[in-house]
Amino acid sequence: MNSERTLILGGGISGLACALRLAGAGRKVTLVEGSDRLGGLGAFFEHEGRTFEKFYHCMLPSDGPLLALLDSLGLTPEIYWKPSTFAYAGAGRIFPLNTPLDLLRFAPLPFADRIRVGLTGLWGRLCSDKGLDDLSTVDWLTRLSGRRAFETFWKPMLEAKFGDRHQDVPALWFWTRFNREKGESKGEVKGYIRGGYKRIIERAAERLRELGVEIRLGESIQSADLDENGSPFVITARGREDAARLLITLPWPGLAQVTGPRLRQAAQVPDWGIDFQGVVNHLLFLKRPLTPHYWLATPESQFPFDGVVETSALTDESDRGTGRHVVYLTKYLHRDDPRFAQPAEEIHRPWFAALQRLFPDLAESDVEAAHTFRAPYVEPVYTRGFLKRRPPEVLVPGKVFLATTAQVYPVVTSWNGSVIQAGRTVDAMLL
């Protein structure tokens, strides 16, 4: 048995952030990743000599912990920022929704309801979060905006994210999103990094190797447990691995499947049954832009996707290619939903046809290429009282620790949220 080593399971942003901090504190670290690449949901692919994210990402000025991590890696000079706007597709039109005046012009709602929705947003920025974890978003928004405005405006967006499970999502989840960009008085901006998120992953791996961290790829995790003396070990595709400390960053449903009986019994976990939503992203490389907006919500049932994310509104041509526009059509689905496993061509045909209803002058000849990507574990299905269900950072004192997206709540699930959680977990390890 290795009496000094910390074994980290998972090479997404959580695993990388934890490994950087522990190795920087002088700990001996081995990082094991089941796939052949680091990055998790920051995974990328190659297209005509450039790399692109399979799942869209951006940064906000309020993402302090993530930006601090990038600064420690020497990447701050490579980050750039651009104005970012949001729009809503409804009643056959596209409505910008970025200013109070935009909301006043939002025709799908009667004028009085537009005022109430605006006041809801204002109150969401001003009110305390006390008690919101035990109140549903449905009840909270209905009370603030009224039943009609909730059904027309808020409910479709909730259903787009959580489907038929939206009824029990805590108001605290929504309140956090109201406040993620609080204090940005000069308008909304979002950031990207030259070379894409691949640059972050590769620089983190380079720094880890400089710090002496062993990185092992392509080793799937079969089980994690405690031996008869209470010491942690893991069975991987390579065999048994013993360690003084085990730090797990695997998606929660996957961890629940591989946790052995001794570890499950020893861990003080309130609820092993936390479920997750997945996502399907259909990525289009277009020869023309669609809108000036970064995000276009498409919550009406006629659209098979939830939103149109035009990342080329945010990125430079040097990152995506001259004349190329990058659009993600995104749909949140549970992994058991039959639509989650549809073949790419069965997704492309109806999705592109729906996009043409929004943009009638869009032709197949405008498509340079199309790709479909899926991720089964993107965000927990939150329920009222989730703070009481949230797994702890310490599973077994001094021996087994946890840093996963199931713990990020109520912080927004994002790379920044994962870095925050990594910090909490490593703080607990270094006590």
N, C-alpha and C positions, 0 to 999 in steps of 0.2 A: 504493500500500500504506500502511496505517496503521502507523506505526512505534512507536506507544505502546499501542495498544489490546489488551486481553485479551478474547478472544471465548469466552464460556461456552456450551456446547451442553447444553441440558436445564434445565428449570425446576422440577424436583422439589426436595425438601428439600436434596439435595446441592448442586445448582446455586445455590439461594438462599443456603445457608450459605457457600459459596465466594465468591459475589458480595458478600455483606455484609462478609466479612473483607477481601477485596481492595480493595473500594471504601473501606472504613474505613482502609486503609493508604495511601490516596491514588492507587490505580491507576485508570486509565480502563477501564471495563468495559461490554461489551455482552452481554446475555443473550438467547439465542434459544431459543424453545420451539416444538416442532412442533404441539402442540395449541392450542386456543383458551383454555386456562386454565393457570395455574401450579399446582404442588402434587404432580404425579406421582401416587403411590399415596395421597396425601392428598386426592385429588379428591372433590368433594362434589356434591350435587344438592339441589334445593328440593322441599319437601313442605309444603303448607299454611302458607306464610310462614316456615318454618324451614329451615335447612340441615342435612344429615346426610352423614356420610362414606359413600362407596361401599364402603370397606374399613375395618373397625373399627380404631381406634387408642386407645392409652392411654399414660400415662407411669408410670414407677416412681420412687420416691425415689432409687434408685441411678443414674438417668439424668442424672448430673451435667453432661455437656457440653450436652445438649439444654436442660436447665433453665437453664444459664448463658446460652445463646443467647436463650431466651425472656426472661430477666431483662434482657438488653441491649436488648431490644425494648420493655421496659416492661410485659411481660405477666404478671409474677409474681403481682400481686394478683388476676388473673383465673383462676388455677389453683386447683382444689379437689381434695380427696383423700377417698376413701371406702374402708372395708374391702372386701376382695375375696376371694372363695372359689372353690374348684375342686371339681368332682365328676366321677364316672366312672359311665357307664351300662354295666352288665353283668349278665348273668343275669336280665334282666327287672326290675332295680331300679336306683335311683340312689344311689350311695354317695359321701357327702362324703369328701374326702381332703385335709384341712388340718392335722390334728394326729396325733401318734403314736397316740392312741386311735382315731381314724378308721381308720388303717391296720390296727390290730389287729382291727377289726370288718369288714374287707374280705372278705366271704364268698367271692368267686370264687377266692381263693387259700387253700390249706391254711395253717394257723396258722404252721408253720415257714417257709413261703415269705413270709408277711407280715413276719416278723422279718427275713429276708434282704433283702427289698426296702427295709425301713426302714434297715437297716445300709448298703445300697448308697447311699441318699440321704445318709446321714451321711458315708460315706467320700468321696462325690463332693464334699462341701464341704471336706473336710480334706486330700485327697490333692493331690500336685503334678500339674501338667499335662504334665510332662516325658514325652515319648515317646507321648503320646496321639494326636498327629496321624497317626502311622503304625500305629495300632491301630484296628480297626473297633469301632464301637459295639456291634455284635452280639457280638463276642468278649468285649469288656470287661464288658458287662452280664450275659452268660451266665456268665462266670467269677464275678462278684460275687453275682448273685442266684440262679443255678442255671438249668438248662435249662427246667424247668417254669414257673418264675416269669417267665422271659424270654418264653416262648411265649404265656403267658396275659396278662401285664401290659404288658411293654415292647414286644414286637414289633408288636402292633396299632397302637400310637401311632407307632412308626417308619414302618410301612407307610402310615398315614394322611398322613404328611408327605411321604414320598418314594416310595411305591408299591413297585414291584419293584426300585427302585434303592437301597433302604435297606441292602442287604448291605454296601456299601463305605463308608458314612458314617463319618467318623473319630470316635473316642471324644472327641476334643477338642471337637467340635461339641456333644456332649451334656454334657460337663463344664462348658462355658461356661454352659449353661442351668441347671445345678445351682446355679451361683454368681452368677447375675445379681442375685438378691435377698439375697445373703449379708450378714449383719449386721442384717437387719430383725428385731429381737427382739420387737417389739410386735405381731406379726401382719402379714399381707400387706395392703398398701393400694395402690391405683392412683389415678392422677390424670387429670383431664380439664380442659378450659378452657372458660370461658363463651363461647358462640357457636360452639363446635366448632373443628375444625382449620382451617376457613375463616378464623377470626380470626387464626391464626398466619400463614397464607399472605398475607392482605391486609395485615397489619402489616409483614411482611417486604418486600413489594412497595412499600409506602409509604415505608419507610426507604430502600430502594434508590434510589427516585426522588429522595428528599431528598439522597442522596449523589451524584446525577448519573448513575446507571446507566441506560443505555438498555435497555428491556425490549421485546422483539419477540415476538409470539405468532402462531401459525398458520403458521409457516415450517418445513415438514418438511425434514429433513437428507437430502440425496441422496448426498453423498460428502464425505469429509474426507481431505486429502492434503497433500503437500509439493510446492512448485514446483521448477523446475530449480535454484534457488539454495538449496533446503532450507528455505524459509519456508512456514509453514502457511497453508492456505486451505480454505474450505468452499464447497460448492455447496448452496444452499438453494432452496426454491421461489421465492425472490425473485431469485436469481442468485448470482454469485460474491462471497464475502466474504474479504478478506485481513486478517490480524491479525499483530501481533508475537508474541503467545502465544495458544495454543489450549488451553482446559481443557474436557475432555469428561466429562460426567456421564450420558451415555446408558446404558441397559441394555446389558450386555456383548454379548449376541447381536446386538442391533441395531447396535452399533458395529462388530462383526466384519463385518457385511454391507456397511457404507458406507465402510470404511477403504480408501483408495486404495493402489496398489502401492508408491509411494515411502515412504509412512508405514508401511506394513506391514513393509517391508524394514528401515527405520531403527529401528523400535521393538523393544526387547529384551524381547519378551513370551514367557514360557515356553510358553504354551498358548492358542491362539486359540479352541479348541473347547470352552470351558467352557459347559455347558448349564444351563438354568434350569427350575425348576418354576413353573407358573402356579397360579392359584386361581380358583374360581367362588364367589361369595358370593350367596346368595339371602336378601334382606333382607325381614323381615316386620314391619310395624307392627301390633301386637296391642292389643286392648282390655283385656287381662288379662296378668298376669305368668305365667311358666312355673315358674321356680324362684328362690330367692334367690341363686343362684350366678352369677358373672360368666361362668365357663367350665364347660361340661359336655362332657367328652370322650365321643364315641360311636364307639369304634374297632371295634365288631363289624361283620361283613360285612353284616348285615341293614340297616344304615343307609347310605344313599347319600351322606351327608355325614359329615365327620370330627368335627365339633363343633358345639355350640350356644352361641353367644356372646351373652349377654343384657346388652347394654351399658346397658340401663335400670337394672341393678343398680348402676351406677357413676355415671350422669348424673342431674342434677337435672331436675325436671319443667319448669323454666323453659327448659331447652335442648331438650327433646323434645316438650313439650305435655302438658297435664293429662290423666291417665288413659291416656296412650299408652306402650306398652312396645315397645322396639326389640330385635329378635332377628336375628342373622346366623346362617344355616346355611352352613357353609363346607366346601369340598372342594378340596384341593390336587390338581391334575392337570397333566400335561404338555400343552402347547398342541396337540400332535398327537393327543391322546386324543380320540376321537369325542365323548365326553361334554362336552368343553370347549366345543364349539360348539352344543350342543343348544339349541333354542328355549326361551324362558323358560317357556312353558306346559308343555312336556315335562319341565322341571325341577320346576316347582311341584307338579304332581300327585303324583308318587311321593315327593318329599321331604316334602311336607306329610302324606301318608299315613304315612310312617315316623315323623314327629314325633308324630302322633296315637297311634302304638303306645306311645310313651314317655309321652304325656299323653292318656289316653283321653277325658277330658272336654273336650279342645280341639276346637272346632267351626269350620267355615269362617266362620260368622258372627262369630267372634272376630277375624277378619282385617280390618283397616282398609284395608290396601294391601300389595302385594308387588312387589319389584323384583329383577332379576337383574343382577349386574355381574361382569365378567371382567377379569383382568389376566394377560397371558402370561408376564411376567418378574418373579417375586416373590422367589425365593431360589435361589441356585446349587445344583446337584446336587453336593454335596460328595463327594469321594473321598479315600481314605487318601493322605497326603502332600500335602494341598491347599495347605499353606503354600509348597511349592515351585512350585505352579502359579499362585499368586495373582499377578495383574498388578501391575506396579510403579506408583508414583505418577508417575514421570518416564518418559514414552515417548520423547521426544527432548529431550535436555538444553537447557534455556533456551527451549524452543519449544512442546512439546506435553506436556500433563499430563493425569492421569486421576484421577477420584474417582467410583467406582461401587460397587454392592453386591457385585460380584465380588471386591472387595478388603477388605471389612469383616471377614471371617472372621479369627480365631475369635470376634470380638465378635458378639453377637446381631444379626441383620438386623432393624433397626428404625430409626425416625427418630433415636434416640440414636446407633446405630451409624453412620448416614450422616453425622451431625454430627462424630463422631470421625474418620471417614475424610476428610471435607472439611478438617478441621484438619491432618491429616497431609499432604494434598496441597498446601494453601496454604503450610504450613511449608516444603515443598520448593521452592515457587515463589519464596518471599521470601528464600531463602538468598543 
